[in-house]
Each structure stands twice: as structure tokens, then as C-alpha cells.
Amino acid sequence: MQWNKCKLTMTEHMKTFGEQIRGLRELKDISVRELARQLKVSAAFLSDVELGRRHPSDEIMRRLAECLDTTPEELLKYDARPPVQELKRIAANDPAMGFALRRVVDEGISSQDLLEFLNKHRDKKE
């Protein structure tokens, strides 16, 4: 997902990956157990995916998208997991970026406030 092209407002609710999976599953009127059986995974694993505790492998993602009549790319639009390795690499190469990220965390800046700031900043550039 390219964050620089993502514009969100304070009133929009960003569905999580798990919420999107659950919603699509419920639209198809399929139980967790039935979808898990189709995917050849445990119901506990699928439940953990819907609750955001686990993330499917690429192969399971492909099968999941197929079962839910969508694409892996469409599902991944809801994957909000932070790119941890990339953030570590950037912070290591740019100490000022590491400091800025630490301040965001330390000052308790909400995701909505940060997204609003980024949207305003991008709008000024355009």
C-alpha cells in the first residue's frame, strides 16, 4: 500500500485485515469452521487471523482470497501491520527519523492525528 496516495478523514473507519476477512466471510454466510476447512487450516488459526493475532502465509492468503471471491491484493489493502524491518532500517540509516518516530510514540500521538497531519502536509505540497 502506498501511504502517500492514501487520504483518510477523521470520520472514516479503517477496517482491519481481520474485520475485512470476517465481513467477507459473513457476507458469504460461511462459518469460521467451514472456511477453515476449505482453507485446510484450523478454526483457531482462522479465528486468530480475524482477531488480528496472526497473519496468513502467502499461500493461505491466496486460498483465502479465492474462497472469499476477492484477490490477495484487495485483502492486503487492509493489512495495517507496521513494516517493522523497514522502519528499523530507516531509523538506523537516519537517526533523525528514528528520533521523530520515537517522539510520535512517546507523545502518544494518535493514528488519526498523524494521518490528518500527513494529509494536510501532502495537500500543501500539491
N, CA, C and O atoms as CSV, one atom per row, in Angstrom:
chain,resi,resn,atom,element,x,y,z
A,1,MET,N,N,0.851,-1.181,0.000
A,1,MET,CA,C,0.000,0.000,0.000
A,1,MET,C,C,0.883,1.226,0.000
A,1,MET,O,O,1.832,1.313,0.779
A,2,GLN,N,N,0.585,2.157,-0.851
A,2,GLN,CA,C,1.352,3.381,-0.911
A,2,GLN,C,C,0.673,4.420,-0.048
A,2,GLN,O,O,-0.385,4.945,-0.394
A,3,TRP,N,N,1.295,4.709,1.080
A,3,TRP,CA,C,0.682,5.621,2.047
A,3,TRP,C,C,0.536,7.028,1.494
A,3,TRP,O,O,-0.393,7.742,1.872
A,4,ASN,N,N,1.434,7.443,0.604
A,4,ASN,CA,C,1.352,8.813,0.102
A,4,ASN,C,C,0.122,9.020,-0.780
A,4,ASN,O,O,-0.228,10.162,-1.077
A,5,LYS,N,N,-0.536,7.956,-1.201
A,5,LYS,CA,C,-1.736,8.080,-2.012
A,5,LYS,C,C,-2.991,7.807,-1.195
A,5,LYS,O,O,-4.098,7.829,-1.733
A,6,CYS,N,N,-2.830,7.555,0.075
A,6,CYS,CA,C,-3.958,7.202,0.948
A,6,CYS,C,C,-4.408,8.454,1.690
A,6,CYS,O,O,-3.641,9.046,2.449
A,7,LYS,N,N,-5.651,8.849,1.465
A,7,LYS,CA,C,-6.178,10.020,2.166
A,7,LYS,C,C,-7.367,9.593,3.004
A,7,LYS,O,O,-8.368,9.107,2.478
A,8,LEU,N,N,-7.253,9.776,4.288
A,8,LEU,CA,C,-8.311,9.382,5.208
A,8,LEU,C,C,-8.778,10.597,5.976
A,8,LEU,O,O,-8.012,11.529,6.219
A,9,THR,N,N,-10.035,10.578,6.354
A,9,THR,CA,C,-10.543,11.650,7.192
A,9,THR,C,C,-10.733,11.116,8.599
A,9,THR,O,O,-10.688,9.907,8.825
A,10,MET,N,N,-10.940,12.000,9.520
A,10,MET,CA,C,-11.114,11.617,10.914
A,10,MET,C,C,-12.355,10.762,11.107
A,10,MET,O,O,-12.411,9.973,12.050
A,11,THR,N,N,-13.350,10.896,10.239
A,11,THR,CA,C,-14.594,10.163,10.436
A,11,THR,C,C,-14.577,8.792,9.775
A,11,THR,O,O,-15.451,7.969,10.049
A,12,GLU,N,N,-13.596,8.527,8.908
A,12,GLU,CA,C,-13.532,7.229,8.252
A,12,GLU,C,C,-13.004,6.188,9.224
A,12,GLU,O,O,-12.090,6.449,10.006
A,13,HIS,N,N,-13.597,5.002,9.158
A,13,HIS,CA,C,-13.119,3.886,9.980
A,13,HIS,C,C,-12.291,2.982,9.084
A,13,HIS,O,O,-12.784,2.464,8.081
A,14,MET,N,N,-11.058,2.802,9.444
A,14,MET,CA,C,-10.225,1.878,8.699
A,14,MET,C,C,-10.482,0.476,9.220
A,14,MET,O,O,-10.170,0.165,10.370
A,15,LYS,N,N,-11.052,-0.369,8.373
A,15,LYS,CA,C,-11.254,-1.757,8.741
A,15,LYS,C,C,-9.907,-2.426,8.881
A,15,LYS,O,O,-8.979,-2.159,8.118
A,16,THR,N,N,-9.813,-3.292,9.858
A,16,THR,CA,C,-8.598,-4.075,9.980
A,16,THR,C,C,-8.657,-5.232,9.000
A,16,THR,O,O,-9.709,-5.528,8.433
A,17,PHE,N,N,-7.534,-5.873,8.807
A,17,PHE,CA,C,-7.465,-7.043,7.950
A,17,PHE,C,C,-8.452,-8.103,8.430
A,17,PHE,O,O,-9.209,-8.662,7.637
A,18,GLY,N,N,-8.437,-8.371,9.725
A,18,GLY,CA,C,-9.334,-9.377,10.293
A,18,GLY,C,C,-10.794,-9.013,10.135
A,18,GLY,O,O,-11.622,-9.880,9.856
A,19,GLU,N,N,-11.128,-7.728,10.311
A,19,GLU,CA,C,-12.517,-7.287,10.135
A,19,GLU,C,C,-12.969,-7.493,8.690
A,19,GLU,O,O,-14.113,-7.873,8.440
A,20,GLN,N,N,-12.072,-7.242,7.750
A,20,GLN,CA,C,-12.409,-7.428,6.344
A,20,GLN,C,C,-12.649,-8.910,6.049
A,20,GLN,O,O,-13.606,-9.261,5.359
A,21,ILE,N,N,-11.784,-9.770,6.569
A,21,ILE,CA,C,-11.954,-11.213,6.378
A,21,ILE,C,C,-13.300,-11.649,6.966
A,21,ILE,O,O,-14.082,-12.334,6.306
A,22,ARG,N,N,-13.554,-11.250,8.195
A,22,ARG,CA,C,-14.809,-11.633,8.858
A,22,ARG,C,C,-16.015,-11.122,8.070
A,22,ARG,O,O,-16.981,-11.858,7.868
A,23,GLY,N,N,-15.962,-9.878,7.631
A,23,GLY,CA,C,-17.072,-9.308,6.882
A,23,GLY,C,C,-17.350,-10.060,5.585
A,23,GLY,O,O,-18.503,-10.352,5.265
A,24,LEU,N,N,-16.299,-10.371,4.845
A,24,LEU,CA,C,-16.476,-11.115,3.596
A,24,LEU,C,C,-16.990,-12.527,3.870
A,24,LEU,O,O,-17.830,-13.047,3.136
A,25,ARG,N,N,-16.480,-13.132,4.926
A,25,ARG,CA,C,-16.928,-14.484,5.299
A,25,ARG,C,C,-18.410,-14.456,5.655
A,25,ARG,O,O,-19.175,-15.315,5.217
A,26,GLU,N,N,-18.812,-13.475,6.445
A,26,GLU,CA,C,-20.212,-13.375,6.852
A,26,GLU,C,C,-21.128,-13.057,5.662
A,26,GLU,O,O,-22.261,-13.535,5.608
A,27,LEU,N,N,-20.639,-12.250,4.710
A,27,LEU,CA,C,-21.433,-11.976,3.508
A,27,LEU,C,C,-21.726,-13.256,2.733
A,27,LEU,O,O,-22.786,-13.400,2.123
A,28,LYS,N,N,-20.786,-14.165,2.765
A,28,LYS,CA,C,-20.966,-15.445,2.073
A,28,LYS,C,C,-21.676,-16.464,2.955
A,28,LYS,O,O,-21.918,-17.596,2.539
A,29,ASP,N,N,-22.009,-16.050,4.187
A,29,ASP,CA,C,-22.713,-16.911,5.140
A,29,ASP,C,C,-21.949,-18.226,5.389
A,29,ASP,O,O,-22.509,-19.322,5.358
A,30,ILE,N,N,-20.640,-18.054,5.638
A,30,ILE,CA,C,-19.772,-19.202,5.913
A,30,ILE,C,C,-19.281,-19.085,7.348
A,30,ILE,O,O,-18.868,-18.008,7.776
A,31,SER,N,N,-19.323,-20.168,8.082
A,31,SER,CA,C,-18.815,-20.169,9.454
A,31,SER,C,C,-17.296,-20.184,9.453
A,31,SER,O,O,-16.666,-20.504,8.445
A,32,VAL,N,N,-16.719,-19.834,10.589
A,32,VAL,CA,C,-15.264,-19.893,10.741
A,32,VAL,C,C,-14.791,-21.321,10.476
A,32,VAL,O,O,-13.813,-21.539,9.761
A,33,ARG,N,N,-15.488,-22.280,11.052
A,33,ARG,CA,C,-15.085,-23.687,10.877
A,33,ARG,C,C,-15.137,-24.118,9.418
A,33,ARG,O,O,-14.240,-24.811,8.939
A,34,GLU,N,N,-16.186,-23.708,8.714
A,34,GLU,CA,C,-16.322,-24.108,7.313
A,34,GLU,C,C,-15.226,-23.481,6.464
A,34,GLU,O,O,-14.618,-24.162,5.638
A,35,LEU,N,N,-14.967,-22.194,6.655
A,35,LEU,CA,C,-13.911,-21.543,5.880
A,35,LEU,C,C,-12.553,-22.151,6.224
A,35,LEU,O,O,-11.728,-22.371,5.337
A,36,ALA,N,N,-12.322,-22.419,7.488
A,36,ALA,CA,C,-11.065,-23.059,7.893
A,36,ALA,C,C,-10.915,-24.410,7.209
A,36,ALA,O,O,-9.827,-24.757,6.750
A,37,ARG,N,N,-11.995,-25.170,7.138
A,37,ARG,CA,C,-11.947,-26.477,6.473
A,37,ARG,C,C,-11.577,-26.303,5.001
A,37,ARG,O,O,-10.744,-27.041,4.475
A,38,GLN,N,N,-12.197,-25.329,4.340
A,38,GLN,CA,C,-11.895,-25.070,2.923
A,38,GLN,C,C,-10.432,-24.669,2.726
A,38,GLN,O,O,-9.810,-25.019,1.723
A,39,LEU,N,N,-9.898,-23.935,3.690
A,39,LEU,CA,C,-8.506,-23.467,3.601
A,39,LEU,C,C,-7.496,-24.514,4.049
A,39,LEU,O,O,-6.295,-24.376,3.820
A,40,LYS,N,N,-8.007,-25.573,4.697
A,40,LYS,CA,C,-7.146,-26.614,5.273
A,40,LYS,C,C,-6.257,-26.047,6.387
A,40,LYS,O,O,-5.066,-26.344,6.479
A,41,VAL,N,N,-6.898,-25.206,7.239
A,41,VAL,CA,C,-6.250,-24.670,8.435
A,41,VAL,C,C,-7.197,-24.919,9.597
A,41,VAL,O,O,-8.353,-25.291,9.397
A,42,SER,N,N,-6.709,-24.715,10.799
A,42,SER,CA,C,-7.578,-24.903,11.961
A,42,SER,C,C,-8.504,-23.699,12.127
A,42,SER,O,O,-8.191,-22.583,11.712
A,43,ALA,N,N,-9.653,-23.964,12.746
A,43,ALA,CA,C,-10.584,-22.876,13.045
A,43,ALA,C,C,-9.932,-21.882,14.006
A,43,ALA,O,O,-10.184,-20.680,13.923
A,44,ALA,N,N,-9.100,-22.378,14.910
A,44,ALA,CA,C,-8.401,-21.498,15.860
A,44,ALA,C,C,-7.467,-20.548,15.115
A,44,ALA,O,O,-7.386,-19.366,15.450
A,45,PHE,N,N,-6.760,-21.062,14.102
A,45,PHE,CA,C,-5.870,-20.208,13.316
A,45,PHE,C,C,-6.673,-19.119,12.612
A,45,PHE,O,O,-6.315,-17.942,12.669
A,46,LEU,N,N,-7.764,-19.515,11.945
A,46,LEU,CA,C,-8.575,-18.533,11.224
A,46,LEU,C,C,-9.181,-17.512,12.183
A,46,LEU,O,O,-9.257,-16.325,11.865
A,47,SER,N,N,-9.604,-17.967,13.340
A,47,SER,CA,C,-10.131,-17.053,14.351
A,47,SER,C,C,-9.051,-16.051,14.769
A,47,SER,O,O,-9.329,-14.862,14.922
A,48,ASP,N,N,-7.830,-16.532,14.951
A,48,ASP,CA,C,-6.714,-15.637,15.297
A,48,ASP,C,C,-6.453,-14.620,14.185
A,48,ASP,O,O,-6.119,-13.470,14.468
A,49,VAL,N,N,-6.602,-15.032,12.928
A,49,VAL,CA,C,-6.429,-14.103,11.809
A,49,VAL,C,C,-7.495,-13.015,11.889
A,49,VAL,O,O,-7.196,-11.830,11.742
A,50,GLU,N,N,-8.736,-13.424,12.120
A,50,GLU,CA,C,-9.826,-12.444,12.198
A,50,GLU,C,C,-9.665,-11.503,13.386
A,50,GLU,O,O,-10.104,-10.354,13.339
A,51,LEU,N,N,-9.039,-11.989,14.444
A,51,LEU,CA,C,-8.829,-11.162,15.634
A,51,LEU,C,C,-7.526,-10.358,15.578
A,51,LEU,O,O,-7.226,-9.595,16.497
A,52,GLY,N,N,-6.756,-10.528,14.502
A,52,GLY,CA,C,-5.520,-9.777,14.327
A,52,GLY,C,C,-4.327,-10.323,15.080
A,52,GLY,O,O,-3.311,-9.637,15.200
A,53,ARG,N,N,-4.421,-11.534,15.590
A,53,ARG,CA,C,-3.311,-12.127,16.341
A,53,ARG,C,C,-2.301,-12.840,15.452
A,53,ARG,O,O,-1.140,-13.008,15.825
A,54,ARG,N,N,-2.750,-13.254,14.286
A,54,ARG,CA,C,-1.880,-13.970,13.354
A,54,ARG,C,C,-2.143,-13.449,11.949
A,54,ARG,O,O,-3.151,-12.794,11.682
A,55,HIS,N,N,-1.210,-13.760,11.063
A,55,HIS,CA,C,-1.358,-13.342,9.673
A,55,HIS,C,C,-1.095,-14.551,8.787
A,55,HIS,O,O,-0.158,-15.307,9.042
A,56,PRO,N,N,-1.909,-14.749,7.744
A,56,PRO,CA,C,-1.724,-15.924,6.894
A,56,PRO,C,C,-0.492,-15.822,6.006
A,56,PRO,O,O,-0.040,-14.731,5.658
A,57,SER,N,N,0.037,-16.980,5.652
A,57,SER,CA,C,1.146,-17.036,4.698
A,57,SER,C,C,0.624,-16.606,3.330
A,57,SER,O,O,-0.581,-16.454,3.134
A,58,ASP,N,N,1.534,-16.414,2.400
A,58,ASP,CA,C,1.130,-16.022,1.046
A,58,ASP,C,C,0.205,-17.069,0.421
A,58,ASP,O,O,-0.772,-16.717,-0.240
A,59,GLU,N,N,0.506,-18.340,0.626
A,59,GLU,CA,C,-0.314,-19.408,0.053
A,59,GLU,C,C,-1.716,-19.416,0.671
A,59,GLU,O,O,-2.710,-19.533,-0.044
A,60,ILE,N,N,-1.791,-19.293,1.980
A,60,ILE,CA,C,-3.105,-19.262,2.627
A,60,ILE,C,C,-3.849,-17.998,2.226
A,60,ILE,O,O,-5.068,-18.027,2.058
A,61,MET,N,N,-3.137,-16.892,2.071
A,61,MET,CA,C,-3.753,-15.632,1.623
A,61,MET,C,C,-4.380,-15.830,0.243
A,61,MET,O,O,-5.496,-15.373,-0.005
A,62,ARG,N,N,-3.673,-16.501,-0.641
A,62,ARG,CA,C,-4.190,-16.756,-1.984
A,62,ARG,C,C,-5.466,-17.588,-1.922
A,62,ARG,O,O,-6.456,-17.268,-2.581
A,63,ARG,N,N,-5.438,-18.661,-1.123
A,63,ARG,CA,C,-6.616,-19.525,-0.992
A,63,ARG,C,C,-7.767,-18.789,-0.310
A,63,ARG,O,O,-8.928,-18.960,-0.681
A,64,LEU,N,N,-7.442,-17.977,0.682
A,64,LEU,CA,C,-8.448,-17.192,1.398
A,64,LEU,C,C,-9.156,-16.234,0.436
A,64,LEU,O,O,-10.384,-16.143,0.427
A,65,ALA,N,N,-8.375,-15.531,-0.364
A,65,ALA,CA,C,-8.947,-14.600,-1.341
A,65,ALA,C,C,-9.850,-15.350,-2.316
A,65,ALA,O,O,-10.936,-14.876,-2.649
A,66,GLU,N,N,-9.410,-16.503,-2.766
A,66,GLU,CA,C,-10.208,-17.305,-3.697
A,66,GLU,C,C,-11.535,-17.719,-3.059
A,66,GLU,O,O,-12.588,-17.607,-3.685
A,67,CYS,N,N,-11.484,-18.191,-1.830
A,67,CYS,CA,C,-12.710,-18.610,-1.126
A,67,CYS,C,C,-13.675,-17.451,-0.893
A,67,CYS,O,O,-14.890,-17.643,-0.857
A,68,LEU,N,N,-13.124,-16.247,-0.737
A,68,LEU,CA,C,-13.953,-15.072,-0.440
A,68,LEU,C,C,-14.259,-14.241,-1.683
A,68,LEU,O,O,-14.781,-13.131,-1.583
A,69,ASP,N,N,-13.927,-14.793,-2.864
A,69,ASP,CA,C,-14.206,-14.118,-4.145
A,69,ASP,C,C,-13.590,-12.731,-4.229
A,69,ASP,O,O,-14.242,-11.761,-4.616
A,70,THR,N,N,-12.326,-12.662,-3.860
A,70,THR,CA,C,-11.591,-11.401,-3.968
A,70,THR,C,C,-10.164,-11.738,-4.382
A,70,THR,O,O,-9.881,-12.864,-4.792
A,71,THR,N,N,-9.276,-10.773,-4.277
A,71,THR,CA,C,-7.870,-11.007,-4.623
A,71,THR,C,C,-7.000,-10.784,-3.389
A,71,THR,O,O,-7.388,-10.063,-2.470
A,72,PRO,N,N,-5.820,-11.406,-3.375
A,72,PRO,CA,C,-4.904,-11.136,-2.261
A,72,PRO,C,C,-4.575,-9.641,-2.160
A,72,PRO,O,O,-4.462,-9.099,-1.061
A,73,GLU,N,N,-4.425,-8.987,-3.302
A,73,GLU,CA,C,-4.099,-7.550,-3.306
A,73,GLU,C,C,-5.194,-6.731,-2.635
A,73,GLU,O,O,-4.913,-5.785,-1.898
A,74,GLU,N,N,-6.446,-7.102,-2.896
A,74,GLU,CA,C,-7.561,-6.393,-2.273
A,74,GLU,C,C,-7.550,-6.605,-0.759
A,74,GLU,O,O,-7.779,-5.666,0.004
A,75,LEU,N,N,-7.284,-7.832,-0.328
A,75,LEU,CA,C,-7.221,-8.116,1.110
A,75,LEU,C,C,-6.070,-7.361,1.766
A,75,LEU,O,O,-6.207,-6.858,2.881
A,76,LEU,N,N,-4.947,-7.284,1.077
A,76,LEU,CA,C,-3.767,-6.636,1.652
A,76,LEU,C,C,-3.943,-5.131,1.843
A,76,LEU,O,O,-3.167,-4.508,2.568
A,77,LYS,N,N,-4.943,-4.549,1.211
A,77,LYS,CA,C,-5.226,-3.126,1.427
A,77,LYS,C,C,-5.604,-2.870,2.887
A,77,LYS,O,O,-5.510,-1.741,3.368
A,78,TYR,N,N,-6.026,-3.914,3.580
A,78,TYR,CA,C,-6.459,-3.788,4.975
A,78,TYR,C,C,-5.373,-4.217,5.952
A,78,TYR,O,O,-5.592,-4.211,7.164
A,79,ASP,N,N,-4.206,-4.587,5.439
A,79,ASP,CA,C,-3.107,-5.047,6.290
A,79,ASP,C,C,-2.358,-3.832,6.824
A,79,ASP,O,O,-1.569,-3.211,6.111
A,80,ALA,N,N,-2.610,-3.506,8.067
A,80,ALA,CA,C,-2.015,-2.309,8.665
A,80,ALA,C,C,-0.815,-2.629,9.543
A,80,ALA,O,O,-0.364,-1.786,10.319
A,81,ARG,N,N,-0.297,-3.849,9.418
A,81,ARG,CA,C,0.880,-4.176,10.232
A,81,ARG,C,C,2.027,-3.246,9.854
A,81,ARG,O,O,2.277,-3.002,8.673
A,82,PRO,N,N,2.710,-2.738,10.849
A,82,PRO,CA,C,3.818,-1.833,10.533
A,82,PRO,C,C,4.957,-2.595,9.866
A,82,PRO,O,O,5.264,-3.725,10.244
A,83,PRO,N,N,5.574,-1.974,8.882
A,83,PRO,CA,C,6.719,-2.609,8.223
A,83,PRO,C,C,7.949,-2.493,9.128
A,83,PRO,O,O,8.819,-1.654,8.900
A,84,VAL,N,N,8.011,-3.336,10.149
A,84,VAL,CA,C,8.999,-3.220,11.219
A,84,VAL,C,C,10.435,-3.222,10.697
A,84,VAL,O,O,11.232,-2.367,11.083
A,85,GLN,N,N,10.771,-4.166,9.829
A,85,GLN,CA,C,12.148,-4.235,9.334
A,85,GLN,C,C,12.523,-2.966,8.569
A,85,GLN,O,O,13.636,-2.457,8.695
A,86,GLU,N,N,11.588,-2.473,7.786
A,86,GLU,CA,C,11.855,-1.243,7.025
A,86,GLU,C,C,12.037,-0.056,7.969
A,86,GLU,O,O,12.937,0.761,7.770
A,87,LEU,N,N,11.184,0.046,9.000
A,87,LEU,CA,C,11.318,1.138,9.961
A,87,LEU,C,C,12.658,1.059,10.694
A,87,LEU,O,O,13.297,2.084,10.930
A,88,LYS,N,N,13.082,-0.144,11.052
A,88,LYS,CA,C,14.380,-0.313,11.720
A,88,LYS,C,C,15.514,0.128,10.811
A,88,LYS,O,O,16.440,0.808,11.254
A,89,ARG,N,N,15.447,-0.256,9.542
A,89,ARG,CA,C,16.496,0.112,8.590
A,89,ARG,C,C,16.548,1.623,8.406
A,89,ARG,O,O,17.628,2.212,8.402
A,90,ILE,N,N,15.390,2.249,8.253
A,90,ILE,CA,C,15.338,3.706,8.062
A,90,ILE,C,C,15.887,4.422,9.296
A,90,ILE,O,O,16.684,5.352,9.174
A,91,ALA,N,N,15.460,3.989,10.483
A,91,ALA,CA,C,15.920,4.624,11.723
A,91,ALA,C,C,17.424,4.443,11.905
A,91,ALA,O,O,18.101,5.340,12.407
A,92,ALA,N,N,17.945,3.295,11.503
A,92,ALA,CA,C,19.387,3.053,11.628
A,92,ALA,C,C,20.175,3.944,10.673
A,92,ALA,O,O,21.262,4.409,11.016
A,93,ASN,N,N,19.639,4.184,9.482
A,93,ASN,CA,C,20.332,4.999,8.483
A,93,ASN,C,C,20.094,6.494,8.652
A,93,ASN,O,O,20.866,7.309,8.148
A,94,ASP,N,N,19.029,6.855,9.359
A,94,ASP,CA,C,18.685,8.257,9.548
A,94,ASP,C,C,18.272,8.468,11.002
A,94,ASP,O,O,17.092,8.349,11.333
A,95,PRO,N,N,19.245,8.782,11.883
A,95,PRO,CA,C,18.931,8.943,13.302
A,95,PRO,C,C,17.830,9.966,13.573
A,95,PRO,O,O,17.088,9.819,14.544
A,96,ALA,N,N,17.709,10.989,12.748
A,96,ALA,CA,C,16.647,11.984,12.948
A,96,ALA,C,C,15.272,11.353,12.743
A,96,ALA,O,O,14.319,11.701,13.440
A,97,MET,N,N,15.166,10.430,11.792
A,97,MET,CA,C,13.893,9.736,11.572
A,97,MET,C,C,13.571,8.849,12.774
A,97,MET,O,O,12.425,8.781,13.218
A,98,GLY,N,N,14.589,8.176,13.291
A,98,GLY,CA,C,14.392,7.359,14.490
A,98,GLY,C,C,13.915,8.206,15.654
A,98,GLY,O,O,13.025,7.797,16.400
A,99,PHE,N,N,14.502,9.381,15.813
A,99,PHE,CA,C,14.097,10.306,16.873
A,99,PHE,C,C,12.648,10.753,16.666
A,99,PHE,O,O,11.862,10.799,17.612
A,100,ALA,N,N,12.304,11.083,15.411
A,100,ALA,CA,C,10.942,11.535,15.112
A,100,ALA,C,C,9.924,10.430,15.420
A,100,ALA,O,O,8.882,10.695,16.018
A,101,LEU,N,N,10.221,9.216,15.021
A,101,LEU,CA,C,9.314,8.097,15.298
A,101,LEU,C,C,9.181,7.863,16.797
A,101,LEU,O,O,8.092,7.565,17.289
A,102,ARG,N,N,10.293,7.998,17.527
A,102,ARG,CA,C,10.254,7.823,18.980
A,102,ARG,C,C,9.376,8.886,19.616
A,102,ARG,O,O,8.630,8.594,20.551
A,103,ARG,N,N,9.455,10.126,19.117
A,103,ARG,CA,C,8.610,11.197,19.655
A,103,ARG,C,C,7.135,10.928,19.418
A,103,ARG,O,O,6.307,11.188,20.292
A,104,VAL,N,N,6.803,10.413,18.252
A,104,VAL,CA,C,5.404,10.066,17.959
A,104,VAL,C,C,4.895,9.091,19.015
A,104,VAL,O,O,3.798,9.259,19.548
A,105,VAL,N,N,5.696,8.075,19.312
A,105,VAL,CA,C,5.298,7.071,20.299
A,105,VAL,C,C,5.263,7.673,21.700
A,105,VAL,O,O,4.278,7.515,22.422
A,106,ASP,N,N,6.341,8.367,22.084
A,106,ASP,CA,C,6.444,8.921,23.436
A,106,ASP,C,C,5.350,9.947,23.744
A,106,ASP,O,O,4.863,10.020,24.872
A,107,GLU,N,N,4.970,10.729,22.747
A,107,GLU,CA,C,3.971,11.769,22.966
A,107,GLU,C,C,2.543,11.257,22.790
A,107,GLU,O,O,1.583,12.013,22.935
A,108,GLY,N,N,2.413,9.996,22.482
A,108,GLY,CA,C,1.083,9.401,22.379
A,108,GLY,C,C,0.238,9.974,21.261
A,108,GLY,O,O,-0.981,10.086,21.395
A,109,ILE,N,N,0.870,10.336,20.168
A,109,ILE,CA,C,0.126,10.879,19.035
A,109,ILE,C,C,-0.725,9.761,18.437
A,109,ILE,O,O,-0.222,8.682,18.122
A,110,SER,N,N,-2.011,10.033,18.287
A,110,SER,CA,C,-2.909,9.003,17.773
A,110,SER,C,C,-2.699,8.797,16.274
A,110,SER,O,O,-2.183,9.670,15.576
A,111,SER,N,N,-3.106,7.641,15.807
A,111,SER,CA,C,-3.000,7.358,14.376
A,111,SER,C,C,-3.843,8.350,13.581
A,111,SER,O,O,-3.440,8.779,12.500
A,112,GLN,N,N,-5.009,8.718,14.109
A,112,GLN,CA,C,-5.857,9.678,13.402
A,112,GLN,C,C,-5.187,11.040,13.296
A,112,GLN,O,O,-5.246,11.682,12.247
A,113,ASP,N,N,-4.547,11.487,14.379
A,113,ASP,CA,C,-3.848,12.778,14.348
A,113,ASP,C,C,-2.683,12.734,13.361
A,113,ASP,O,O,-2.450,13.692,12.624
A,114,LEU,N,N,-1.965,11.637,13.352
A,114,LEU,CA,C,-0.825,11.510,12.450
A,114,LEU,C,C,-1.291,11.489,10.992
A,114,LEU,O,O,-0.699,12.155,10.144
A,115,LEU,N,N,-2.340,10.734,10.701
A,115,LEU,CA,C,-2.869,10.697,9.338
A,115,LEU,C,C,-3.400,12.057,8.904
A,115,LEU,O,O,-3.210,12.461,7.757
A,116,GLU,N,N,-4.068,12.766,9.818
A,116,GLU,CA,C,-4.571,14.099,9.496
A,116,GLU,C,C,-3.412,15.043,9.178
A,116,GLU,O,O,-3.472,15.807,8.214
A,117,PHE,N,N,-2.359,14.985,9.992
A,117,PHE,CA,C,-1.176,15.820,9.742
A,117,PHE,C,C,-0.569,15.497,8.374
A,117,PHE,O,O,-0.250,16.405,7.607
A,118,LEU,N,N,-0.412,14.215,8.069
A,118,LEU,CA,C,0.190,13.812,6.791
A,118,LEU,C,C,-0.669,14.233,5.611
A,118,LEU,O,O,-0.144,14.661,4.583
A,119,ASN,N,N,-1.984,14.114,5.749
A,119,ASN,CA,C,-2.878,14.551,4.671
A,119,ASN,C,C,-2.758,16.051,4.440
A,119,ASN,O,O,-2.703,16.494,3.293
A,120,LYS,N,N,-2.718,16.844,5.517
A,120,LYS,CA,C,-2.570,18.299,5.377
A,120,LYS,C,C,-1.230,18.661,4.760
A,120,LYS,O,O,-1.141,19.556,3.919
A,121,HIS,N,N,-0.189,17.958,5.187
A,121,HIS,CA,C,1.146,18.217,4.654
A,121,HIS,C,C,1.199,17.908,3.153
A,121,HIS,O,O,1.768,18.674,2.375
A,122,ARG,N,N,0.602,16.781,2.758
A,122,ARG,CA,C,0.582,16.416,1.341
A,122,ARG,C,C,-0.238,17.409,0.545
A,122,ARG,O,O,0.147,17.774,-0.566
A,123,ASP,N,N,-1.368,17.857,1.090
A,123,ASP,CA,C,-2.224,18.809,0.392
A,123,ASP,C,C,-1.494,20.131,0.154
A,123,ASP,O,O,-1.700,20.773,-0.876
A,124,LYS,N,N,-0.654,20.536,1.085
A,124,LYS,CA,C,0.125,21.772,0.919
A,124,LYS,C,C,1.113,21.640,-0.229
A,124,LYS,O,O,1.383,22.612,-0.935
A,125,LYS,N,N,1.656,20.437,-0.418
A,125,LYS,CA,C,2.640,20.200,-1.476
A,125,LYS,C,C,1.989,20.197,-2.851
A,125,LYS,O,O,2.630,20.557,-3.838
A,126,GLU,N,N,0.731,19.798,-2.928
A,126,GLU,CA,C,0.048,19.668,-4.223
A,126,GLU,C,C,-0.433,20.960,-4.718
A,126,GLU,O,O,-1.029,21.026,-5.793
